[in-house]
């Protein structure tokens, strides 16, 4: 056990099982540990570092805003935040408004309160939120009610509002729940992340929109992980022909600093009134300045398109690997730079694969025990892709004793 592992276990609560490396610095698409080892970062801080590490535009915005002010309180006008909110609305729900938070879980909490205030205003008798089995929406107590993973919600105290759990991509299940219970809203991740990287179908998503219209319900999309260019569009729902009523965002928007929030469409934009909700730190002027830099790079400098092209190359080579070794890889799910490599391996075998890749200088995540989750930066290049694919295939042939599929 290293010095850093000992100190970590001594002074930090053990709420996460950490990989055995201590990070010293980062640059581009790579992390470097305290022993000088270099790692290709396919974690990106769990979808936070969309543009890799120390991107020049991010660092320029960080320096400029840090010389102006770091914190002012939400009682004053905050130009970086106002500019960022304007851009987010213009690229999503025209006529809407933004509430900023510090994290994804706080964005979920804001969404819960907004939905509750909407039902009170409308006096429509509706109550509760429909969510998907295996979904993940945060760990604070309100968000925890929406997170449908027993290992996460365990036996913590529960709040009293109704939750209706349905299967992903099951339209009949959704129809039946909405008809019987008359919930106030449906909340879904366009691609389930922690639940195993499960992509919702266009048919299911458009059915949600139709059913919400028929029953006068709110359609909310949790884009905390799928948003800010992760799937090849600014937000994942934009791959399809529908508009949600409410968007949750976080992770990639802050350029590496904490920032999240909700974008409420025109029908919800003025539901919150002074005193209904608030936070001391959000929006951080520094995070908002970095958020504007992220949008500059994605939307004005062409990185969104370059990232989409890089994702196509990565998908192509992974699919070729899956066809070559079907006894190892079942299929690949996800969208853009959010991939779940579903395996036929045991949980122990996948963990060993992850640790071996780490030894070879590649960081990947594992979710749902047997799914290799990749969240690469949009700045991934051909050399990075070849390094990952070659290293992964070498492990398969050297350690799993498999032959090419026929």
Buried (B, 14 or more C-beta within 10 A) or exposed (E): EEEBEEEBEEEEEEEEEEEEBBEEEBEBBBBBBEEEEEBBBBBBBBBBBBBBBBBEBBBEBBEEBEEEEEEEEBEEEBEBBEBBBEBBBEBBBEEBBBBBBBBBBBBBBBBBBBBBBBBEEBEBEBBBBBBBBBBBBBBBBBBBBBBBBEEBBEEEEEEEBEBBBBEBBBBEBBBEBBEEBBBBBBBBBBBBBBBBBBBBEEEBBBBBBBBBEEBEBBBBBBBBBBBBBBBBBBBBBBBBEBBBBBBBBBBBBBBBBBBBBBBBBEBBBEBBEEEEBEBEBBBBBBBBBBBBBBBBBBBEEEBBBBBBEBBEBBBEBBEEBBEBBBBBBBEBBBBBBBBBBBBEBEEEBBBBBBEBBBEBBBBBBBBBEBBBBBBBBBBBBEEBBEBBBEBBBEBBEEEBEEEEEE
